[in-house]
Amino acid sequence: MSQFRFLLLFVCCFCVCSSSTLAQSNCYQTLLERGQAAYEALQFEKAIQQFEAASGCPEVDETELAAWLNKAQNGYIETIKKERNRARSLALTARSVLALQKDDDAAKAYQLARYAVAMDDNDDARGALYSSVYHLDDDGERRLFCHRTVPIGWPDHVEVDDLDITADGRFITAFSRGEGQIKIFDHEGQLLAESQSNGYEFDRRNYNPFDSSFIVISEFTPQVIPFRNGKLAETPRLTFSTGDLIPRSVQFSPNGQYILVTGTMGAGWLYNLEGELLDTLSGLNGSVTYCNFSLDSEWLIAADHERRVVIYEIDANKKLKMVLTHADKAIYDPRVSLSPDKQHFMLSNGYSRSILYDLNSKVIAEGSYTKTSQASFSEDGLQFLLGDIVYDLKEGENYGKSLFDLNQRASQSIFLPGNRDRKRLAAASWEKKARLWAINYNQAIPVGRLGGHTDDIRKMIFFPNQERLLTYGFDQRMRFWDLAGSIGAYVFESNHRLLTSHFAGDTLTIVSAKENQICHWFMNSSDYGRRWLSESFEIVASSADGRYFLIHDKEEKQAQVWQLNDQGRLAYLGGYTLDENIVQAEFQGERVAMFIVGSINFGLVVWDFKNAKTRYLSGYRELLASLAWSPNGEILAAGDHNGEIYEWRVPENLEENELVRSWSGHKQSVSALCWSPSGDRLASGSWDHRIIIWSAEGQPLLNFKAHNMEINDLDYSSDGRFLASGSEDQTAKIWGTEGQLVVTISGGNSDVKAIQFSPDDAHLILENTYGSLRSLPFAPYLVEQRFDYLPDLSAEEKTKYGVE
C-alpha cells in the first residue's frame, strides 16, 4: 500500500513539473511575440515593457531579446526626440508670432505655446507660454494678454446701455434700451441667445447669486424672470404690484434671500423669495433713487430725490430697523453704497461729486469733477477708491487721508475682489486704455496695460473664477484680459541679505540684513524699520519669527544673540566666545546651531542661549555647508561639501546627543537643506544641480535634476505642497510633491541666492547676487489652474492656429 502511494505521488509530481516546464518555455515566446506586435504598431513603450518582462523567463535567447529591446528603445527615443523638436518648434513659432505685437497674434502665440507645453514641458515651451501672457503696447508699455475680442452684436450706431455678469461668472448680459433687446454671452464672449424685451426698463436690474434669476421691470411691473442655461424664461416666476406708484428698481440681496422693490414717493417693499411682503421702507419722501445691500445682506442703504439717506438693519424678525438718517443738500439724485465692514457710506451723483462719511455723518473724503459712480471699497473696508485717488480708512494718523493718486483721469476704478495675494485695482480712463495696478507701500505700481480699444472704455467687469477682466468700450467691443499671469514684484533696497519673513499682526514683514543694519520691510504699509548696530557687528542669522538675531561681534570676538522686544528695541541676551567666522547658523526656539571655522573654535556647536549651555556635535567628516532643524526641534540635519548628509538627535537639555545616521546621495556639496512642515521629508539641494527628497529615515524618494548650475537655497510652502529652489543659473523654480515643475521664475539676470515662502504662502521672496530683495505674489490655485492642466487643442483650434 505504501508503495502504491509513493508511485502515485511520483506520477503527480512528474505531471506538475512537466506542465510547469511547458509553461515556462512558452513564457519567453509569448512575451517576445507580444513585444514584437507592439513594436510593429509603434507602441514602443509597451514593447519595452514586454521585452523586459521576457528577460525573467527561463530559456531566454539573450542575444535575440537584446536586439529587440535595443530596437524598441531606439524607436522610443526617436519618438520622444521628434515630439520634443516639434514642441520646441511650436514654442519658437509662438515667440516669433508674439514679436509682431498684435492681440490676435498674441492669442495665437498663447495657443501654440500651450500646445507645446502639453506635448513636452520643456523650458522653451514654458517660456513661450509665460511670454505670451504679455506683449508691448504701441507706446512700449507692457500690455496684458487679451484672451479674446468680441463685438457686442449690434450695429455700431446702436448704443449699448450696460453690461452685467451673473454671480457664477458664466453669463454676460448686454442691454440696449433703444433696440429693446437683451443679448446673452458666455464668459468666452460667445453669443448664446437674444431676447426681445418688449419695453423692459434696464436701469436697475440684478441677479440672484444662487439661481441666477433675473429681475427686470416690464411695463411698470417688477418681475423676476428665471434665467437658465443662458436663456430667459418666457413667463416670470414672480410679479410684484406697486399700485399707483411707479417702480424704480428691483434687486436681490447678496445672499439671495430678499427681493427689494422701490418706487416713487419714498416707497419700498422687502420681500422673501416666495413673494411674501416682509416690511416696507420708512423715512424717505421723494422717489427712491438708489438702494444697496451690505455684502452680508444684514443692512440696507437707500436714498431719495429729496437727498435723504437712510440705513436700515434687517433684524431677526425680517423687519427694517433704522440705523441712521442723513440729509445732504450738496448731492442731487444721490447714489449710495456701504463699505464691507459697515463703518462708512458713500454718496455720489454719479458724475461730478462724491462724499464719503462715517456712521456719525462726518465727512471723511470728498471728490469732485471726476466720474465716481463706480467708486469702490476694498474687501476689508480699509481703503476707498474714488476716481483716481485711494483713501485710507484704517484707524490711525493717516485715517481719511489720500494714499496715492493714479493720475489716469479714470472713468471707472474698481478693487478686484477675491485676490488672496494682495490688493489689486483696475482703472479705466477716457483715453481708450485701462491699467491693472498692485498696491505696495501705499503706492500703486502699474502691473500692465489693457489697451486695444478704439474708443473710450465705459465699464469693467471682473471674473474671479477665471481671473479675467472684461473691458467694454464705446467701440462696441468686449475684450477679455487674462490676469492669471499678471505678476508684479515688490523690489526692496539693494545690498541686503534675506533673513526671514513673518507676520506682525496683519502685516507681512520681511527681515533683511545690510552690513550692520537690521531692516524690517512692512508689506502693507509705507513704513519700514531700520535698526543700526555697532560697526563691528555682522548679522549672521535670524529666527523664523524675526525675534532673535545671531550677530558676530568682531571687536569682542563673540557670537551674540539679541532679541527684538515688544517695544521694538534690541536687547542683548548673551554671548559665546569665538575667534573666527560663523559659516552656517540655524535657529530653533531658544537654541542656535552654529558651524564655526577658526583656530580655537572649530566645529558644529549647539548653543542654548537662554540657559547658557553649549554642546559640540561630532561624527561628520568634511566641512559643513548647510544646516536644518526638523519642525519638532528634535533632529538637526547637516550637509557637507563632499555630498554627505548627517542627522543628530539633540534633546532640549543638550544631554546625550547622538549621531542618528549619515548617508550620501549627492556628488558635490550639499548646499541647501529643508524639512517639510510635517517632518516626514527632507529636501537636499546640491552643487551637482540636483534635488533629492529623502524620507525621515534617510531613504531617497525622489531624485531629479532641478537646475543647470549650483543650487543655493530651498524652502517648503507651509502646507508642504510646493518646494521652491533658487540657483546660480539665475532662476527660481517651484516643484510639486512628486517633483513636477510647476513654474520657473527669472532671477532678473542675477543668481538667486536665497528663496523663501511667506508664512501664508501668498508671496515668494527672493534675494539675488546684488542683495536686491523681491517679493512675488504666489497663488498656488492660479498656478495649478493655469499650468498644471493644459488640455490638448480641439480640431478646430488646431486648424485655426496652424497646429498639425
Disulfide bonds with the S-S distance in Angstrom:
Cys27-Cys57 1.78
